[in-house]
Amino acid sequence: MNTKIILLTILISITIFGVVVAQNNLSQMLYDQYPQFKENEIVEKRFSHEELMEALKKLHKSDLIKIVNAGHSIEGREIKLIQIGTGSINVMAWSQMHGDESTATMALLDLINFFDSDNKNFADVRKLITDKISFYFIPMLNPDGTENFTRRNDLDIDINRDALRLQFPESKILKAVRDSLKPVFAFNLHDQSTRYTVGNSYKVATISFLAPAYNYEKDINEVRENAMKLIVHLKKELDNFIPGHIAKYSDDFEPRAFGDNFVKWGNSLILIESGGWKNNYEKQFLRKINFIALISGLYSIANGSYKNESIEDYKAIPQNQKKLFDLLLRNVTINNYEKEYIIDIGINQNEEGTSDNRDFYFNGTIEDIGDLSTFYGFDEIDCKGMKLKQAKIYPDTFANINDLKKIDIPKRILSNGYSFVKVDSIVTDDKFTLLPINVIKSDMGFKVEFGINEPANFILTENDELVFTCVNGFLYDVRSQKIYIKNGRIFK
């Protein structure tokens, strides 16, 4: 081998090594420097179409970013299409196809800030992506559903089941953008239940990926294979921050869904489902993870590094399973017909929208009881030796909710095993109170029940000593006096 060949080989090796090092460092740099790019105008997951439009106006500061009107929803709200980059590889993405799935929409705002930034640490990354790729994205495909923070559009239609009939304006816009761009890659950005686990494990599925099937046989062609390879790359990047919390979504073929049809139409599609992370109610951590995934994905497409991944690694990703409760109480003793039984109690703290849908409260419900040994909880307590007793209503009646604010509720009420208080007057239309107690209108015929789908209110004792008072699916720890109750409910 002559000297020139040796030098050329060394140079190629250094170049390849440099790309790998840059790729490996990129996700960590994005993670560390993310606060510079986070769009702080929107920091809660329930935001309106108008708020998004205002944020886009503020972000539209350079010629690099082009924003056009792609059409209108059934109710006449604008649906925007945004372009970043001028490269020959077309890549597209869309978010909030379901109006109550907003995590990726927030991340896309951060992505705009990233490309409009003068941060020199990422100058080469931005240049490579924008030179190689034209990235088009719709940040809110279903603005009508967003207004009510609901899954479906104004006609109660799931847009993701209209890929064949294409009857609704939101569906037609997505298909028209796809047909005009014929993207090499596409990102379908969603939120999933926070109660999925990674396979049969206790770990919550924070991110679930999918390279959708294009037929019932789930065949793998080059288009689907490329999506699988890119997912493997993204998993490796995100494993730096959420190791063990990445799953694979079911690839059962759905002929009406857009993701499956994108693959059928020749586009390598990556589904990203943002799931759960403990105490991350506003999804801000998952927003950050989405941001890293999108930038890392675009960079890998631009430099072609995804091509080196193996689809066998994709197949090895565990599939998500619905195995989580928000609170799981194990080994609780109940007494019925003078016999004792051991049960587990699975409780979910379900989010309910406020009247304007801009905020939410919790509705704690008993989801299941019995042998739940194959399930897990975000929070788990072994209640061995503890007995379940029915929730109690405080014997005294208060004039109104404001009167409750004048007393020490934990000391006077919760510590004595009461989950409810009565008041004579309730003037609010709200169905919840931020006080750590449930409130009942005194003239209401209210009956305390324990069972599946009933409100989660009860007490737990050990050797006849009160241990926990459960209010609306949350616990007050009598021994430590710690309050974990997010809100009570109002019954009237």
Residue pairs with C-beta under 8 A, 6 or more apart in sequence:
19 303
19 305
20 305
22 124
22 125
23 296
23 299
23 300
23 303
23 305
26 125
26 237
26 295
26 296
26 299
27 237
27 238
27 240
27 241
27 292
27 296
28 240
29 121
29 122
30 291
30 292
30 295
30 296
31 240
31 241
31 288
31 292
33 119
33 121
34 110
34 288
34 291
34 292
36 113
36 117
36 119
37 110
37 111
37 113
37 114
37 117
37 291
38 110
38 113
38 287
38 288
39 55
39 59
39 106
39 109
39 110
39 112
39 113
41 51
41 54
41 55
41 58
41 109
42 51
42 52
42 55
42 106
42 109
43 282
43 284
44 282
44 358
44 359
45 102
45 103
45 106
45 282
45 283
46 102
46 149
46 353
46 357
46 358
46 359
46 360
47 102
47 146
47 358
48 146
48 147
48 358
49 77
49 78
49 140
49 143
49 146
49 147
52 105
52 139
52 140
52 143
52 146
53 78
53 80
55 109
56 67
56 80
56 82
56 109
56 112
56 139
59 65
59 109
59 112
59 113
59 116
60 67
61 116
62 116
64 84
64 85
64 115
64 116
64 130
65 82
65 83
65 84
65 112
65 115
65 116
66 82
66 83
66 84
67 80
67 81
67 82
67 83
68 80
68 81
68 82
68 83
69 78
69 79
69 80
69 81
70 79
70 80
70 81
70 138
70 173
70 176
70 177
71 78
71 79
71 169
71 172
71 173
71 176
72 78
72 79
72 169
73 79
73 142
73 143
73 144
73 153
73 154
73 169
73 170
74 144
74 153
74 154
74 155
74 168
74 169
74 170
75 143
75 144
75 147
75 154
77 143
77 144
77 147
78 143
79 138
79 140
79 141
79 143
79 170
79 173
80 138
80 139
80 140
81 136
81 137
81 138
81 177
82 108
82 112
82 136
82 137
82 138
82 139
83 134
83 135
83 136
84 111
84 112
84 115
84 130
84 134
84 135
85 115
85 129
85 130
85 131
85 132
85 133
85 134
85 135
86 130
86 131
86 134
87 129
87 130
87 131
87 132
87 133
87 134
87 302
88 132
88 134
89 132
89 133
89 134
89 184
89 185
89 301
89 302
90 133
90 134
90 136
90 181
90 182
90 183
90 184
91 133
91 134
91 135
91 136
91 183
91 184
91 185
91 186
91 187
91 298
91 301
92 135
92 136
92 137
92 138
92 177
92 178
92 181
92 183
92 185
92 186
92 187
93 104
93 108
93 135
93 136
93 137
93 138
93 186
93 187
93 188
93 189
93 294
94 137
94 138
94 139
94 141
94 174
94 187
94 188
94 189
95 101
95 102
95 104
95 105
95 108
95 137
95 138
95 139
95 140
95 141
95 189
96 102
96 104
96 105
96 139
96 140
96 141
96 142
96 143
96 145
96 146
97 141
97 142
97 159
97 160
97 170
97 174
97 188
97 190
97 258
98 142
98 145
98 151
98 152
98 158
98 159
98 160
98 190
98 191
99 142
99 143
99 144
99 145
99 146
99 147
99 148
99 149
99 150
99 151
99 152
99 153
100 145
100 146
100 149
100 150
100 151
100 191
101 151
101 189
101 190
101 191
101 274
102 146
102 191
102 283
103 189
103 191
103 274
103 283
103 286
103 287
103 290
104 189
104 190
104 191
104 272
104 274
104 287
104 290
104 294
105 139
105 140
105 189
106 283
106 284
106 287
106 290
107 189
107 287
107 288
107 290
107 291
107 294
108 137
108 139
108 189
108 294
109 139
110 287
110 288
110 291
111 291
111 294
111 295
114 122
114 126
114 291
114 295
115 126
115 129
115 130
117 126
125 295
125 299
128 299
128 302
128 303
129 135
129 295
129 298
129 299
129 302
131 302
132 301
132 302
132 303
133 298
133 301
133 302
135 298
136 177
136 181
136 183
137 187
138 173
138 174
138 177
140 146
141 159
141 170
141 173
141 174
142 152
142 153
142 159
142 170
144 153
144 154
145 151
145 152
145 153
145 154
147 357
148 353
148 357
149 353
149 357
151 158
152 158
152 159
153 159
153 168
153 170
155 168
157 168
159 168
159 170
159 171
159 174
159 258
160 256
160 257
160 258
160 259
161 254
161 256
161 257
162 168
162 171
162 256
163 171
163 175
163 256
163 257
163 258
163 260
163 261
164 255
164 256
164 261
165 171
166 172
166 175
171 258
174 258
178 186
178 262
178 265
178 267
182 266
182 267
183 267
184 267
184 268
184 301
185 226
185 227
185 230
185 267
185 268
185 269
185 270
185 297
185 301
186 262
186 267
186 268
186 269
186 270
187 269
187 270
187 272
187 294
187 297
188 258
188 259
188 262
188 269
188 270
188 271
188 272
189 272
189 274
189 290
190 271
190 272
190 273
190 274
191 273
191 274
191 275
191 283
192 205
192 208
192 249
192 273
192 274
192 275
192 320
193 275
193 276
193 322
194 204
194 275
194 276
194 277
194 324
195 204
195 276
195 322
195 323
195 324
195 325
195 326
195 348
196 204
196 205
196 208
196 247
196 275
196 276
196 320
196 321
196 322
196 323
196 324
197 203
197 204
197 205
197 247
197 320
197 321
197 322
197 323
197 324
197 376
198 204
198 205
198 244
198 245
198 246
198 247
198 318
198 320
199 247
199 318
199 319
199 320
199 321
200 321
200 323
200 374
201 244
201 318
201 323
201 376
202 323
202 324
202 376
203 244
203 245
204 245
204 275
204 276
204 277
204 278
204 324
204 378
205 245
205 246
205 247
205 273
205 275
205 276
205 320
206 242
206 245
206 246
206 274
206 275
206 276
206 277
206 286
206 289
207 238
207 242
207 245
207 246
207 247
207 272
207 273
207 274
207 275
207 286
207 289
207 293
208 246
208 247
208 248
208 249
208 271
208 272
208 273
208 275
208 320
209 231
209 234
209 235
209 246
209 247
209 248
209 249
209 270
209 271
209 272
209 273
209 317
210 231
210 248
210 249
210 250
210 251
210 259
210 270
210 271
210 273
211 224
211 225
211 227
211 228
211 231
211 251
211 263
211 268
211 269
211 270
211 271
211 314
212 224
212 227
212 251
212 253
212 257
212 259
212 260
212 262
212 263
212 269
212 271
213 219
213 224
213 251
213 252
213 253
213 260
213 263
214 221
214 223
214 224
214 253
214 260
214 261
214 263
214 264
215 253
215 264
216 253
218 251
218 253
220 228
220 311
223 263
223 266
223 267
223 268
224 263
224 268
225 311
226 268
226 306
226 307
227 263
227 268
227 269
227 270
228 309
228 311
228 314
229 306
229 307
229 308
229 309
229 310
229 311
229 314
230 268
230 270
230 297
230 300
230 301
230 306
230 309
231 270
231 314
231 317
232 306
232 309
232 310
232 311
232 313
232 314
233 296
233 297
233 300
233 305
233 306
233 309
234 270
234 293
234 296
234 297
234 300
235 246
235 313
235 317
237 292
237 293
237 296
238 246
238 289
238 292
238 293
239 246
241 289
241 292
242 277
242 289
245 277
246 317
247 275
247 317
247 318
247 319
247 320
248 314
248 317
248 318
248 319
248 320
249 271
249 273
249 319
249 320
250 319
250 320
253 260
254 260
255 261
259 269
259 271
262 269
263 269
270 297
272 290
272 293
273 320
274 283
274 286
274 289
274 290
275 286
275 320
276 324
276 378
277 285
277 286
278 378
280 286
281 351
300 306
323 374
323 375
323 376
324 375
324 376
324 377
324 378
325 346
325 347
325 348
325 367
325 368
325 372
325 375
325 376
325 377
325 378
326 347
326 348
326 349
326 377
326 378
326 379
326 473
327 346
327 347
327 348
327 349
327 377
327 378
327 379
327 380
327 381
327 456
327 473
327 474
327 475
328 344
328 345
328 346
328 347
328 372
328 375
328 376
328 377
328 379
328 380
328 381
329 344
329 345
329 347
329 380
329 381
329 383
329 460
330 344
330 372
330 373
330 380
330 381
330 382
330 383
330 384
331 342
331 344
331 382
331 383
331 384
331 386
332 342
332 343
332 344
332 345
332 383
332 386
332 387
332 388
332 460
333 340
333 341
333 342
333 383
333 385
333 386
333 387
333 388
334 340
334 341
334 343
334 387
334 388
335 341
335 387
343 369
343 370
343 371
343 388
344 369
344 370
344 371
344 372
344 373
344 375
345 366
345 368
345 369
345 372
345 388
345 456
346 366
346 367
346 368
346 369
346 372
346 375
346 377
347 364
347 365
347 366
347 367
347 456
347 470
347 473
348 364
348 365
348 367
348 473
349 362
349 363
349 364
349 472
349 473
349 474
349 486
350 362
350 363
350 364
350 365
351 360
351 361
351 362
351 363
352 360
352 361
352 362
352 363
352 431
352 432
353 359
353 360
354 360
354 361
354 430
355 429
355 430
361 431
361 432
361 486
361 487
362 432
362 472
362 473
362 474
362 486
362 487
363 455
363 472
363 473
363 489
364 455
364 456
364 457
364 470
364 471
364 472
364 473
364 474
365 453
365 454
365 455
365 456
365 473
366 450
366 451
366 452
366 453
366 454
366 455
366 456
366 473
367 452
367 453
368 375
368 452
369 451
369 452
381 475
383 460
385 462
385 463
386 460
386 461
386 462
386 467
386 468
387 460
387 461
387 462
388 450
388 458
388 459
388 460
389 417
389 458
389 459
389 460
389 461
390 448
390 450
390 458
390 459
391 418
391 419
391 420
391 448
391 450
391 457
391 458
391 459
391 470
392 417
392 418
392 419
392 420
392 448
392 459
393 418
393 419
393 420
393 421
393 422
393 440
393 446
393 448
394 413
394 418
394 420
394 421
394 422
396 421
396 422
397 422
397 423
397 424
397 442
398 404
398 421
398 422
398 423
398 424
399 423
399 424
399 425
400 423
400 424
400 425
400 426
400 427
401 423
401 426
401 428
401 433
401 435
401 439
401 490
403 423
404 421
404 423
404 435
404 437
404 439
405 435
407 413
409 435
409 436
409 437
410 436
410 476
410 481
410 483
413 421
413 437
414 436
414 437
414 469
414 471
414 476
414 478
414 483
415 466
415 469
415 476
415 478
415 481
416 466
417 459
417 466
417 469
418 437
418 469
419 437
419 438
419 448
419 457
419 458
419 459
419 469
419 470
419 471
420 437
420 438
420 439
420 440
420 446
420 448
420 457
421 437
421 438
421 439
421 440
422 439
422 440
422 441
422 442
423 439
423 440
423 441
423 442
424 441
424 442
424 443
426 439
426 441
426 490
426 492
428 490
430 490
431 489
431 490
432 487
432 488
432 489
432 490
433 439
433 487
433 488
433 489
433 490
434 487
434 488
435 487
435 488
436 471
436 474
436 476
436 483
436 485
436 487
436 488
437 471
437 485
437 488
438 455
438 457
438 471
438 472
438 488
438 489
438 490
438 491
439 488
439 489
439 490
439 491
440 446
440 491
440 492
441 491
441 492
444 491
444 492
446 491
448 457
449 455
450 458
455 472
455 473
455 489
456 470
456 472
456 473
457 470
457 471
457 472
458 470
459 466
459 468
459 469
459 470
460 466
460 467
460 468
460 470
461 467
466 478
467 477
467 478
467 479
468 475
468 476
468 477
468 478
469 475
469 476
469 478
470 476
471 485
471 488
472 485
472 486
472 487
472 488
472 489
474 484
474 485
474 486
475 484
475 485
476 482
476 483
476 484
476 485
477 483
477 484
